[in-house]
C-alpha cells in the first residue's frame, strides 16, 4: 500500500502550532485530553474522505466544485472573500510560525555558523528562517506534484521517527494514557480542548486533499482510484493522529509528571534534555524541524490550490497565478519569521475567519458530495448522517472559538 495525498494532510495539520497545542495540553492536563484527539481524527477522516472523493470523481479541486455549486454572483463573491481572508491571509500569518518552528528545531540540532550569529546580533535577522524558506521554495518551484508528495512523505516519516521515539524515551504512564481515552474535561481545559480540535480539523486541508487527489489519480480508473484513496486516508490520517498523541504524551511525561511548565516551542527541546538526556532533546528538535518545514510547504500549496480554484484560474502548478500565490505566502512568512514580527492582529483575524469558514466549507462539501455530477459515487445515507454530525460539530466549535477570540 502506497502513501499518497492524505500524507500531505497529515503534514499540513502537524505543524509547530499543533506541536505547541498538544504539548500544552499534555503539560497542563496530563493524558486527560487524549480522547479529544480521537474525536478530531474521526471528524478529519470523514471530511477528508469526501474531499478526496470529489477530487478523484470530478477531476476538479474543491474550489472549482464550489464555483459550480454556488452559481449566484453575490454568494460566490462573499465565499471568495471568506476563503481569501481565512486561507490565503490566514496562512500568510501562520507561515511565520511554521518557519520559526522549523528554525527552532534546527537550532536545537546544530550550532549556528558565525555569519548567522553576526546577522542576528547586528541586524536582528534570523538567517535560519531564510534558509528554511529557500528549501520550501525550491520544493514548490519544481511544480511537480510527485516530487512534493515524496518530500512530504519523507518529512512525515521523520516526524514519526522523532516524536514516537521521544514518546518511548520519556516513559509514558500507560495506565494514565488508557484512562485518557475516557471523555473528561478538567477544570480550565476547554480552551486546550478546542485548540486540539482546531489544529487538526483545518479548512485549508480540504482544498489541499481534493486537488492533490485529483493530480495523483488523474490517469487511474475511478473505482481503483477511490479504493487507493481510501486506503491512503485510513493509513495517513491515523499516523498523523498518533504523532499528535505522541507529542501530547511526551509532554505529559516530561512536564506534567515532573511539575514543569512550558511556554512555547523553544522550551520543548531545551527543557526535555536535562530530564531525559541528550537523545531526547535531539529527537524533539528533529521533530520540530520536520513539523515546521512540512507545514511551510503545505500552507502555501493549499493557498494556491484554494485561490486558483475559487477564481477559476489555471490548475498548472507552474502557472503564473499558482506560483505568485504560494510565493506571496512563503515570502510573507519568511519576513515575519526572519524579522521576528509578531502578527497578532493578523493571527486573531485569521482565527475568526477560519472559525466562520470551517462549518461553511463542511456544509458545502456535504452538498457537493450529494451533487448529481458524482453519479454513483454520491454519499450514502450513512455517509450523510456522519457528515451532518461533523457539520454540527464544526458549527459548535466555530461558535465557541469566536466566543473565546472575541472576548
C-alpha positions as CSV (number, residue, x, y, z in Angstrom):
1,X,0.0,0.0,0.0
2,X,1.4,3.4,-1.1
3,X,1.0,6.5,0.9
4,X,-0.3,9.5,-1.1
5,X,-2.2,12.8,-0.8
6,X,-3.6,12.1,2.7
7,X,0.0,12.2,3.9
8,X,0.0,15.9,2.7
9,X,-3.0,16.4,5.0
10,X,-1.1,14.9,8.0
11,X,1.9,17.1,7.1
12,X,-0.4,20.1,7.0
13,X,-2.0,19.7,10.4
14,X,1.1,18.6,12.3
15,X,2.9,22.0,12.3
16,X,4.6,23.9,15.1
17,X,1.1,25.1,16.2
18,X,0.0,21.5,16.7
19,X,3.2,20.7,18.5
20,X,2.7,23.6,20.9
21,X,-1.0,22.9,21.3
22,X,-0.5,19.2,22.0
23,X,2.4,19.9,24.3
24,X,0.5,22.5,26.3
25,X,-2.5,20.1,26.7
26,X,-0.1,17.3,27.9
27,X,1.9,19.6,30.2
28,X,-1.2,21.2,31.8
29,X,-3.6,18.3,32.0
30,X,-1.5,15.1,31.5
31,X,-3.3,12.5,29.5
32,X,-6.8,13.7,30.2
33,X,-7.5,15.2,26.8
34,X,-6.3,12.1,24.8
35,X,-9.9,11.3,23.9
36,X,-10.2,14.7,22.1
37,X,-7.6,13.6,19.5
38,X,-9.7,10.5,18.7
39,X,-12.8,12.7,18.0
40,X,-10.7,15.2,16.0
41,X,-9.2,12.4,13.9
42,X,-12.6,10.9,13.3
43,X,-14.0,14.2,12.1
44,X,-10.9,14.7,9.9
45,X,-11.4,11.2,8.3
46,X,-15.0,11.9,7.4
47,X,-14.3,15.4,5.9
48,X,-11.1,14.4,4.1
49,X,-12.7,11.3,2.5
50,X,-15.4,13.5,1.0
51,X,-12.8,16.0,-0.3
52,X,-10.6,13.2,-1.8
53,X,-13.7,11.6,-3.5
54,X,-14.7,14.9,-5.0
55,X,-11.2,15.4,-6.5
56,X,-11.0,11.9,-7.9
57,X,-14.5,11.7,-9.4
58,X,-14.9,15.2,-10.8
59,X,-11.2,15.7,-11.6
60,X,-11.5,19.2,-10.2
61,X,-10.4,20.7,-6.9
62,X,-12.7,21.8,-4.1
63,X,-12.5,25.5,-5.2
64,X,-13.7,24.6,-8.7
65,X,-16.5,22.5,-7.3
66,X,-17.6,25.3,-5.0
67,X,-17.8,27.6,-8.1
68,X,-20.1,25.1,-9.8
69,X,-22.2,24.7,-6.7
70,X,-22.5,28.4,-5.9
71,X,-23.8,29.9,-9.1
72,X,-25.2,33.2,-7.8
73,X,-22.7,36.1,-8.1
74,X,-23.2,37.6,-4.6
75,X,-22.9,34.4,-2.6
76,X,-19.9,33.4,-4.7
77,X,-18.2,36.8,-4.1
78,X,-18.9,36.5,-0.3
79,X,-17.5,33.0,-0.3
80,X,-14.4,34.1,-2.3
81,X,-13.7,36.9,0.2
82,X,-14.1,34.5,3.1
83,X,-11.7,31.9,1.5
84,X,-9.1,34.6,0.8
85,X,-9.4,36.0,4.3
86,X,-9.3,32.7,6.1
87,X,-6.9,30.6,4.0
88,X,-4.7,33.0,2.0
89,X,-4.3,35.8,4.5
90,X,-4.5,33.3,7.4
91,X,-1.8,31.0,6.0
92,X,0.4,34.1,5.4
93,X,0.1,34.9,9.1
94,X,0.6,31.3,10.3
95,X,3.5,30.8,7.8
96,X,5.8,32.8,10.1
97,X,5.1,30.4,12.9
98,X,5.8,27.4,10.6
99,X,9.2,28.7,9.5
100,X,10.1,29.9,13.1
101,X,9.2,26.4,14.4
102,X,11.5,24.8,11.8
103,X,14.3,27.2,12.7
104,X,14.0,26.4,16.4
105,X,14.3,22.7,15.6
106,X,17.5,23.3,13.5
107,X,18.9,25.5,16.4
108,X,18.4,22.6,18.8
109,X,20.3,20.3,16.4
110,X,23.2,22.4,15.1
111,X,25.3,25.4,16.4
112,X,24.7,28.5,14.3
113,X,27.6,29.5,12.0
114,X,29.5,32.7,12.9
115,X,27.8,34.5,10.0
116,X,24.3,33.7,11.3
117,X,25.3,35.0,14.8
118,X,26.6,38.2,13.2
119,X,23.3,38.7,11.3
120,X,21.3,38.1,14.4
121,X,23.4,40.4,16.7
122,X,23.9,43.3,14.2
123,X,20.7,43.2,12.2
124,X,18.3,41.2,14.4
125,X,17.9,38.8,11.4
126,X,17.3,35.1,11.9
127,X,19.3,33.6,9.0
128,X,17.9,30.0,9.6
129,X,14.5,31.2,8.5
130,X,15.9,32.4,5.2
131,X,17.4,29.0,4.6
132,X,14.3,27.2,5.5
133,X,12.2,29.5,3.3
134,X,14.6,28.8,0.4
135,X,14.3,25.0,0.9
136,X,10.5,25.2,0.9
137,X,10.6,27.5,-2.2
138,X,12.8,25.0,-4.1
139,X,10.4,22.1,-3.4
140,X,7.4,24.1,-4.6
141,X,9.1,25.8,-7.5
142,X,9.6,22.5,-9.3
143,X,5.9,22.4,-9.9
144,X,5.9,18.6,-9.8
145,X,3.2,17.0,-7.6
146,X,5.1,13.7,-7.3
147,X,8.2,15.4,-6.0
148,X,6.2,17.5,-3.5
149,X,4.4,14.4,-2.3
150,X,7.6,12.4,-1.9
151,X,9.3,15.2,0.1
152,X,6.3,15.5,2.4
153,X,6.1,11.7,2.9
154,X,9.7,11.8,3.9
155,X,9.1,14.6,6.4
156,X,6.1,12.8,7.9
157,X,8.3,9.7,8.3
158,X,10.9,11.9,10.0
159,X,8.3,13.3,12.3
160,X,7.1,9.9,13.2
161,X,10.6,8.7,14.0
162,X,11.4,11.7,16.1
163,X,8.2,12.2,18.1
164,X,7.4,8.5,18.6
165,X,11.0,7.7,19.7
166,X,10.8,10.6,22.2
167,X,7.5,9.3,23.4
168,X,9.1,6.0,24.4
169,X,12.2,7.6,25.8
170,X,10.2,9.7,28.3
171,X,8.5,6.6,29.6
172,X,4.7,7.3,29.5
173,X,2.3,6.3,32.2
174,X,0.4,3.6,30.2
175,X,-2.5,3.4,32.6
176,X,-2.9,7.1,32.6
177,X,-2.8,7.1,28.8
178,X,-5.5,4.5,28.6
179,X,-7.6,6.5,31.1
180,X,-7.2,9.5,28.8
181,X,-9.4,7.8,26.2
182,X,-12.4,8.1,28.6
183,X,-14.0,11.5,27.9
184,X,-13.4,14.1,30.6
185,X,-12.9,17.9,30.8
186,X,-10.7,19.0,33.7
187,X,-11.4,22.5,35.0
188,X,-9.8,25.1,32.8
189,X,-9.2,22.7,29.9
190,X,-11.9,24.0,27.5
191,X,-9.6,26.2,25.5
192,X,-7.0,23.4,25.1
193,X,-9.7,21.0,24.1
194,X,-10.9,23.4,21.4
195,X,-7.4,24.1,20.3
196,X,-6.6,20.4,19.8
197,X,-9.6,20.1,17.5
198,X,-8.9,23.3,15.7
199,X,-5.4,22.4,14.8
200,X,-6.4,19.0,13.5
201,X,-9.7,19.8,11.6
202,X,-8.5,22.7,9.3
203,X,-10.3,24.1,6.3
204,X,-7.3,24.5,4.0
205,X,-6.5,20.8,4.2
206,X,-9.8,20.1,2.4
207,X,-8.6,22.2,-0.6
208,X,-5.2,20.5,-0.4
209,X,-6.6,17.0,-0.3
210,X,-9.1,17.4,-3.2
211,X,-6.6,18.9,-5.6
212,X,-3.7,16.6,-4.7
213,X,-6.1,13.5,-5.0
214,X,-7.1,14.8,-8.5
215,X,-3.5,15.1,-9.5
216,X,-2.4,11.8,-8.0
217,X,-5.1,9.7,-9.7
218,X,-5.9,11.6,-12.8
219,X,-4.9,8.7,-15.1
220,X,-6.4,5.9,-12.9
221,X,-9.8,4.3,-13.3
222,X,-12.2,5.9,-10.8
223,X,-13.1,2.7,-8.8
224,X,-9.4,1.8,-8.4
225,X,-8.5,5.5,-7.6
226,X,-11.2,5.7,-4.9
227,X,-10.0,2.4,-3.3
228,X,-6.4,3.6,-3.2
229,X,-7.5,7.0,-1.9
230,X,-9.5,5.3,0.9
231,X,-6.5,3.1,1.9
232,X,-4.2,6.1,1.8
233,X,-6.7,8.0,4.0
234,X,-7.1,5.2,6.6
235,X,-3.3,5.0,6.9
236,X,-2.0,8.5,6.7
237,X,-4.5,10.4,8.9
238,X,-4.3,7.9,11.8
239,X,-0.5,8.2,11.5
240,X,-0.9,12.0,11.9
241,X,-3.1,11.4,14.9
242,X,-0.7,9.1,16.5
243,X,2.1,11.6,16.1
244,X,0.0,14.2,17.8
245,X,-0.8,11.7,20.6
246,X,2.9,11.0,21.0
247,X,3.6,14.7,21.4
248,X,0.8,15.1,24.0
249,X,2.0,12.0,25.9
250,X,5.6,13.2,25.8
251,X,4.6,16.5,27.3
252,X,2.5,14.7,29.9
253,X,5.5,12.6,31.0
254,X,8.2,15.3,30.6
255,X,6.3,18.3,32.0
256,X,3.1,17.4,33.8
257,X,4.6,14.4,35.7
258,X,7.7,16.5,36.6
259,X,5.8,19.6,37.6
260,X,7.4,21.7,34.8
261,X,5.8,24.4,32.7
262,X,6.1,25.2,29.0
263,X,5.6,28.5,27.2
264,X,6.3,27.7,23.6
265,X,8.2,25.5,21.1
266,X,11.6,26.9,22.2
267,X,11.1,25.2,25.6
268,X,10.5,21.7,24.2
269,X,14.0,20.5,23.4
270,X,15.8,22.7,26.0
271,X,13.6,21.5,28.9
272,X,13.3,17.9,28.0
273,X,17.0,17.3,27.5
274,X,18.2,17.8,31.1
275,X,15.5,15.4,32.4
276,X,15.6,12.6,29.7
277,X,19.1,13.1,28.1
278,X,20.7,14.5,25.0
279,X,19.0,12.0,22.7
280,X,15.5,13.1,23.7
281,X,16.5,16.8,23.1
282,X,17.9,15.9,19.6
283,X,14.8,13.9,18.6
284,X,12.5,16.7,19.8
285,X,14.5,19.2,17.7
286,X,14.4,17.0,14.7
287,X,10.6,16.5,15.0
288,X,10.0,20.3,15.4
289,X,12.1,20.9,12.3
290,X,10.2,18.4,10.2
291,X,6.8,19.7,11.5
292,X,7.8,23.3,10.7
293,X,9.1,22.7,7.2
294,X,6.3,20.4,6.2
295,X,3.7,23.0,7.1
296,X,5.9,25.7,5.5
297,X,5.4,23.7,2.2
298,X,1.7,22.7,2.6
299,X,0.3,26.1,3.7
300,X,1.4,28.0,0.5
301,X,0.5,25.0,-1.6
302,X,-3.0,24.8,-0.2
303,X,-3.5,28.6,-0.6
304,X,-2.6,28.3,-4.2
305,X,-5.0,25.5,-4.8
306,X,-7.8,27.3,-3.0
307,X,-7.3,30.7,-4.7
308,X,-6.8,29.4,-8.3
309,X,-9.7,27.0,-7.8
310,X,-12.2,29.6,-6.5
311,X,-11.2,32.1,-9.2
312,X,-11.3,29.5,-12.0
313,X,-7.6,30.0,-12.7
314,X,-5.1,27.6,-14.3
315,X,-4.5,24.4,-12.4
316,X,-0.9,24.2,-13.7
317,X,1.5,24.2,-10.8
318,X,3.9,26.1,-13.0
319,X,1.3,28.7,-13.9
320,X,1.9,32.4,-13.0
321,X,-1.1,32.7,-10.7
322,X,-0.4,29.5,-8.9
323,X,3.2,30.4,-8.3
324,X,2.5,34.0,-7.4
325,X,0.1,32.8,-4.7
326,X,2.3,30.4,-2.9
327,X,5.3,32.6,-3.4
328,X,3.5,35.5,-1.7
329,X,2.6,33.3,1.3
330,X,6.1,32.0,1.6
331,X,7.8,35.4,1.3
332,X,5.4,36.9,3.9
333,X,6.2,34.0,6.3
334,X,9.9,34.4,5.8
335,X,9.7,38.1,6.5
336,X,7.6,37.6,9.6
337,X,10.0,34.9,10.9
338,X,13.3,36.5,10.0
339,X,12.4,39.9,11.3
340,X,10.7,38.4,14.4
341,X,7.5,40.2,13.8
342,X,4.5,39.2,16.0
343,X,1.5,39.5,13.6
344,X,-1.0,39.1,16.5
345,X,-3.8,41.1,14.8
346,X,-3.4,39.0,11.6
347,X,-3.5,35.8,13.5
348,X,-6.6,36.8,15.5
349,X,-8.2,37.9,12.3
350,X,-7.3,34.5,10.7
351,X,-8.7,32.6,13.7
352,X,-12.0,34.4,13.4
353,X,-12.2,33.8,9.6
354,X,-11.3,30.1,9.9
355,X,-13.9,29.7,12.7
356,X,-16.5,31.1,10.3
357,X,-15.2,29.2,7.3
358,X,-15.0,25.7,8.7
359,X,-18.7,24.9,9.1
360,X,-19.5,26.7,5.8
361,X,-16.9,24.6,4.0
362,X,-18.0,21.4,5.7
363,X,-21.6,22.2,4.8
364,X,-20.8,23.0,1.1
365,X,-18.6,19.9,1.0
366,X,-21.6,17.8,2.1
367,X,-23.7,19.4,-0.6
368,X,-21.0,18.8,-3.2
369,X,-20.7,15.0,-2.5
370,X,-24.5,14.8,-3.0
371,X,-24.5,16.6,-6.3
372,X,-25.7,14.7,-9.3
373,X,-22.4,15.1,-11.1
374,X,-20.9,12.5,-8.7
375,X,-23.4,9.9,-10.0
376,X,-23.0,6.5,-8.3
377,X,-20.3,8.0,-6.1
378,X,-22.6,10.3,-4.2
379,X,-22.9,10.0,-0.4
380,X,-24.8,7.1,1.1
381,X,-27.3,7.6,3.9
382,X,-24.7,6.6,6.5
383,X,-22.1,9.0,5.0
384,X,-24.7,11.8,5.0
385,X,-25.5,11.0,8.7
386,X,-21.9,11.2,9.6
387,X,-21.4,14.3,7.5
388,X,-24.3,16.1,9.3
389,X,-22.8,15.2,12.6
390,X,-19.4,16.7,11.6
391,X,-21.1,19.9,10.2
392,X,-23.0,20.3,13.5
393,X,-19.8,19.6,15.5
394,X,-17.8,22.2,13.4
395,X,-20.6,24.8,13.9
396,X,-20.5,24.3,17.6
397,X,-16.7,24.6,17.6
398,X,-16.9,27.7,15.4
399,X,-19.3,29.4,17.9
400,X,-17.1,28.6,20.9
401,X,-13.9,29.7,19.1
402,X,-15.5,33.0,18.1
403,X,-16.6,33.5,21.7
404,X,-13.1,32.9,23.0
405,X,-11.3,35.0,20.4
406,X,-13.7,38.0,20.6
407,X,-13.8,38.1,24.4
